[in-house]
């Protein structure tokens, strides 16, 4: 196992343990069961991993960012539950098993998503290792990146466009729907480390490019007919280099750089 993979594995264990503390099992509580069903459904934990990685890149203890990492994963999970609903993408499966609304019904799935969203902000705002100003900044960042001018707005654009999404519109949807929540993760990691403004700006630039790469590679793996395969691969490689160039302001950005490179060779 490479050092990169070992560190990711360690981070995943930290994140899963922290999520268990945030949302412990409550036997007989169907809402909690539905929330946990998707939250612990073998996700890649990309966003919380990046949150910890950027805290480390700012030479701070990754544990400072654990609550923020959990919060951004909760927001991501709520978005997946809602995206799968019949009124949205109408997907019956998520990560190889029945979607939340198939397992628990549409009403309970809707409420599970709502509950994860509100729990995310409770978690990010909870007093702990950081000064209150950091919690406020993180909550504002997460709200901005998840809201109507960002992730939710991207979902709305995609929904309005139906099946006809190409070119600049595809890029805009990808920036909003995927990139902005990745931005929240990277920036919140910096906030947890008490980073300088230039580091926060660099994290945002990294996230913008990595978010596009992530979606391009996802579309290629899904066999999306809306992309020219060769052009898409070349563009992903170019954006990856742009993302890595933004990392010069950090003391040790080897993990975010390695993560960016790893996207180009993903197979799942």
C-alpha positions, 0 to 999 in steps of 0.5 A, a space after each residue: 500500500 502506498 503512503 497516499 493510500 495508507 493516509 486515505 485509509 486512515 482518514 476514512 476510519 477517522 471520518 467514519 468514526 466521527 460520523 458514528 458519533 454524530 449519528 449513532 444508531 437508534 434501534 426502532 427509529 426509522 428516520 435515523 435508520 434511513 439517514 444512516 442507510 445512505 450515510 454509511 453506504 460505502 461512499 468514497 468520502 471524497 469531500 471529507 477526505 479533502 477537508 482533512 487534506 487541506 487542514 493538513 496542507 496548512 500544517 494543522 492537526 487534521 482532527 481540527 477539521 473532523 466536524 467540518 468534514 462530517 458536515 460536508 459529507 452529510 450535505 453530500 449524502 442529503 443531496 444524493 437521497 433527494 437526487 434519487 427521488 422520483 421527482 428528480 433523477 428517479 434512480 432506484 439504486 445507489 452504490 449497488 443497493 436500493 436507493 433510500 426511497 426504495 428501501 424506506 419510501 419516498 416520504 421517509 427518504 425526503 425527511 432523511 435528506 432534510 434531517 441530514 442537511 440540518 444535522 450538517 449545520 448543527 455539526 459544523 456549528 458545534 463548539 469544540 476545538 476551534 474558536 467560534 469565529 471559525 465555526 461561523 465562517 465554516 457554516 457560512 461557507 457550507 451554506 453558500 456552497 450548498 445553496 441556490 447559487 451553488 449546488 442546489 442551483 446546479 441541480 435546478 439547471 440540470 433539471 430544467 435542461 432535461 436531457 439536453 446538456 452540452 458545452 458551456 451549460 454542462 460546465 456550469 452545471 458541473 461547477 455548481 452541482 459538483 464543484 461548489 461542494 468540493 470547494 466547501 470541503 477544501 475551504 473548510 479544511 483551511 478554515 479549521 487550520 486558521 489559514 491565510 486568505 491566500 490559502 483559502 483562495 488557492 483551495 477554492 481554485 484547486 476545488 474549481 478545477 478538481 470538481 470539473 475533473 471529477 465530473 468529467 471522469 464520472 461521465 466518461 466512466 458512465 459512458 456519457 454520450 455528451 462528451 468527446 472521449 479524447 477531448 474530455 481526457 485531454 481537458 481533464 489532464 489540463 485541469 488537473 495541472 491547473 489544480 496542482 499549480 494552485 497548491 504552491 502556497 501550502 507547506 505540504 500539499 502532497 495529499 491534495 496533489 496526489 488526489 488530483 492525479 488519482 482522479 485521472 486513473 479512476 476506474 470506479 
